[in-house]
């Protein structure tokens, strides 16, 4: 937990608070199932049990806040790694950025004629620093929603 940023700690605290529904202040396997499904996954019961056991570091049958932080940090690192791999598919010229030409080439590779207005919107959506191109960090930020937002969306739709 010492490696987490203040922002991560704040996000994990909110997420954990939204996730737990029991009076013990720990995550049960049922609550983990809801969390994983909220993240868009639909694991088998066996996969869920395996994930729960891996998350329950002390083996007491519950996931406490410290274990939750460890698991979420590991999940986010893997998600970031996967997004960086996806970024490379868009970075057609390998310069470390996604520019308009890269987006045009991706669209054309799918046999779609992109419209300039669409390319401009895509660039604007991801270009945080305003330099006209999207870095890997900007791409990851654009693609990731804070987990607490996902849980809040689940709560309002339930």
ABEGO torsion letter per residue (X at the ends): XAABBAAAAAAAAAAAAAABABAAGBBBAAAAAAAAAAAGBBBBAAAAAAAAAAABAAGAGBBBAAAAAAAAAAAAAAAAAAAAAAAAAABAAGAGBBBAAAAAAAAAAAGBBBBAAAAAAAAAAABAAGAGBBBAAAAAAAABBBAAAAAAAAAAAX
